Amino acid sequence: MAEFDPRKWEDKAWSRYSRRVKGLPPSARTKEANILSDEIALINGLKELVAWCNLKRIAVEFTNKKCGGVYVGEKRVIYINSTQSTEKQLFILLHECGHLLIDNRTETTELRFRHGYPAEDPNVRRKFIHRCTIVEEEFEAWHRGRKLATKLGIQIDDERFSAIKAHMLKSYLLWAVGDPKFKEGGPD
């Protein structure tokens, strides 16, 4: 599992840029330069967010696990799938930080989400109230992650953030209503 090293990420971004502009006339390089600039800004956002997690004593590990990301409160770690685009990794990390913020249980969040995570009993996990609470917490984690980005001054494209959020939430909604494509444990 790799820790976040912004220099390595920036080097990779520059390497991709160099490959893309090789042989292009200077006038055609502007689009690629804008893509590079956007990616550097995303890397800086990841850097800011990982630093915030470290202040909360939460490790962030980049891995090639199947799911987009997961917050494991008992281990105090967030795993992010490093095979995704830099932008998607940032959005997923924001979402997982939203779970961290929810996990800092207050009386209000404890009451609101008491039927959701964690539930080990398979009889509880099959109940619709459990599934609804999980979906509600997923929406809340996206909301809190977006607020955190604003608080930390991390610039994100709201349209793309909303598109990824909608894509990820769709799997939870289908799982909640019992779509057969989703196993009992919930979406990955």
Secondary structure, 3 states (H helix, E strand, C coil): CECCCHHHHHHHHHHHHHHHHCCCCHHHCHHHHHHHHHHHHHHHHHHHHHHHHHHCCCEEEEECCCCCEEEECCCCEEEEECCCCHHHHHHHHHHHHHHHHHHCCCHHHHHHCCCCCCCCCHHHHCCHHHHHHHHHHHHHHHHHHHHHHHHHCCCCCHHHHHHHHHHHHHHHHHHHCCCCCCCCCCCC
